[in-house]
Amino acid sequence: MRERLVAPCGMNCNVCAAYLACTHDVRSKGIRMMYCKGCMSKKRPCAFLKQKCKLLRDEEIRFCYMCPTFPCDRLSSIDKLYRTNFRMSEIENLSRIRAEGIKSFLKAERRKWKCHKCGGVISCHNGLCFDCDLETLRRKKRPYRWSRDSRRGQTGNPG
């Protein structure tokens, strides 16, 4: 898990399906998915927050928790979507980073999203390991959604 892959909003791109699809080159394996190199690697504003937030746009803060209005309505909206669909919370992530530091956060994330079969990384977007669950991913109609048979107990996320 790399620090530069934790976005200002608290999204851990290390566990993002689009990032994992890119790093595992799933298109070459016949799986059609969006590719992303991580929110912090982009040279353009974040589609969700940066374009609306002067502090982020001007790089006055690194994480949204540093903002006096944390959590803003926009971040709260994204957080609700992620808590509902993807079993993670950006606001919770940011609160942990603020309280424990980024290194401690990443250590906990490594344990939380570790595949118990192969040691790879489980995606927060679908509960699948891009090292050993590619056949399951290939068959999924909705590659960015958890299914009932996804590894519920493995990540420690509610299921």
N, C-alpha and C positions, 0 to 999 in steps of 0.2 A: 504494500500500500504506500503510495507516494503522496506527500503533503501537497504538492502542486496540483493534485487532482481533487482537492477539496475546494469546491466553489464558494464564493462569498455568501451564497444563500444557505450553505450547510449541506448541499448535495455532495455526496461522496462519489465522484465520478469513477473511482476505482471499482465500484459495484454496479455501475450503469450498464444496461444491456447494449446500448449503442457504442459505448466505449469498448466493452468486452467483444462485441461483434467485430469492431475494427481491429483490435489487437489479436484476435483469433482468426481474422480474415475469413469469416463464415461465408461470404459470397463465393469464394473459391470452392467451398464445400456444398454449394447448391442451396444455401439459405439466404433468402432475401430479407435483409434488415438494413436499417439506417446505420451509418458509420459516424462516429464522433471521436475526436481526439481529446475531449475533456473541455469543460467550460473555461478553464484558465489558459488553455492553449490558443483560444480564439483571439484574433486581433480586432474583433468587432464586439459591440456591446452585447451583453447577455440578453437573450430574447425576453426573459421574464422580469428581470429587475434593473439591470444597468441602464437601460434606455430611459427608465422613469426616475432613477435615483442619482441625484447629482453627486453625492458622496462617493458612490461606487464608480460612476462614470469618470469622475476626476481623480480616482484612485486615492482618495483621502482616507478611506478605511479599507481593510483587507476582508473583514467579515461583517455581516449585517448586525451581529450582536454589538458591534462598536458604535452603532447609530443610536442617538438619543431616543428615536421613535421605535426601537426594536421591541416587538416584531410589528412591522408595518402591515397594513391591510393586504398589500400585494403578496408579501411573504406568507402571511397567514392563510391566504387563499391557496397558494402552492402547497403549503404544509398540509392543509386539509385534503387536497387531492392525493398527495403522497401517503398520508396516513390511511386513507380510504382504500386506495388501489395498490399500493406498493409496500406496505408494512414498514415504513420508515417515516421519520419526522425530521425535517430540516431544522425546525425550531429546537427540538430536543438535541439534535446534533450540535447546533451552535451553542446551546446552553452547556453541553458537556465540554466543548472546546474551550469556552470561557472559563469554566470551573476547573478543568483538569489539564488543559493545554492540548495542543494538536498531537503531540507524540503519544500521549496516553489515549486520546480519542482513536488514533489510527491503530494502536495496539488492540484496543477493544473491538474495533471494526474488523480487524483481521480474524479474531476469534468468532465474532458474530456471523460473518459471511463466509466462513471456511467450509468447503465441501468435505464432508466426512468420508466420502469414498476415495477421493484422490488428492485432497489438499488444495485443490484449485479454489477459485472465487465463485461464489454464488451471486447471481444478479439480483438486485433489489426489485427489478422490474418484472421478473418472472419466476424467481426461485430456482433457476437452473444454473448448473455449472457449465461453463463454456468449454471445459476440458473433457468432461465425461458424459454430458447430457445432450450432445449435439443431435443425436437421432430423435430424441424427444422434442427438441427445439425445431427440427426440420418438419415434424408432423403437426406442430402447433398452428392453429388457424390465427391465433392472436399472440404473436411472439412477445408482446409487452404486457402480458397479464399473467397473474398467478393462476394455476389451475388447482383443482382439489387434490391432485396427487403430487403437487410440488412439495418439496422437502420442508414441510411446516415446522417440524421440531428441530431442524438442524440449525437455523439461524438464531433461534431465541426470539424470533419475532412472533407476535400473536397470530394465531391462525385459525 
